[in-house]
Amino acid sequence: MCGIIGIVSKDKFSIKNTLLKGLKRLEYRGYDSCGYVTSEGLLNKRIGVINPLIESVDESQTTKTAISHSRWCTPAPRERYGLLG
């Protein structure tokens, strides 16, 4: 099962402690890839489960608008979706 969380706020929120921990709460089991993008154009994506993505984000990173996703493995190879680079 894939997961998507988006947040639009009048106040800045923590990417790590709000957006990605919200995505983690949707976690069902292991994932093929995950990532997020902010309205400022900050993009971060990883192959694998959510925890390494969370650990890679500095706690000081904030935004007012962002969306995050986790992708459950499908039969198609990851290369087909541009997830390797």
C-alpha positions in Angstrom: 0.0 0.0 0.0 1.4 3.4 -1.0 1.1 6.4 1.3 0.7 10.1 0.5 0.6 13.0 3.0 0.4 16.7 2.1 0.4 19.7 4.4 -0.5 23.3 3.6 -0.1 25.6 6.6 -0.1 29.3 7.4 2.8 28.7 9.8 6.1 26.9 9.0 6.3 23.3 10.1 9.1 20.8 10.5 9.7 18.6 7.5 11.2 15.9 9.7 9.0 16.0 12.7 5.7 16.8 11.0 5.6 15.8 7.4 7.8 12.7 7.4 6.7 11.4 10.8 3.1 11.7 9.5 4.2 9.6 6.5 5.8 7.1 8.8 2.4 6.7 10.6 0.9 5.5 7.3 3.6 2.9 6.9 2.2 -0.6 6.5 5.3 -2.6 5.8 8.6 -2.1 3.8 8.6 0.2 0.8 10.4 0.4 -2.5 11.0 4.1 -2.3 9.9 7.3 -0.6 10.4 11.1 -0.9 9.1 14.6 -0.5 9.1 18.0 -2.2 8.4 21.4 -0.7 6.9 24.5 -2.3 10.4 26.0 -2.2 11.6 23.2 -4.5 13.5 21.1 -1.9 13.4 17.5 -3.2 14.6 14.5 -1.3 14.0 10.9 -2.4 15.3 7.5 -1.3 15.1 3.9 -2.4 13.9 1.7 0.4 12.0 2.3 3.7 11.1 5.6 5.3 13.5 5.7 8.3 16.7 6.5 6.3 14.8 9.4 4.6 13.7 10.8 8.0 17.3 10.4 9.4 18.7 12.3 6.4 16.7 15.5 7.1 18.0 18.2 9.3 15.5 19.2 12.1 15.8 22.9 11.2 14.3 22.4 7.7 10.9 24.0 7.6 8.2 24.9 5.0 4.6 26.0 4.7 3.7 23.5 2.0 4.9 20.0 1.2 3.9 16.6 -0.1 5.5 13.3 0.7 5.0 9.7 -0.6 5.9 6.2 -0.1 5.8 3.7 -2.9 5.0 0.0 -2.4 6.8 -2.3 -4.8 5.1 -3.2 -8.0 6.2 -5.7 -10.7 7.8 -2.9 -12.7 11.5 -2.2 -12.2 12.5 0.9 -10.3 14.5 2.2 -13.3 11.3 2.6 -15.2 10.1 5.2 -12.8 13.3 7.2 -12.5 13.9 6.2 -8.9 17.6 5.5 -9.2 18.8 9.0 -9.9 
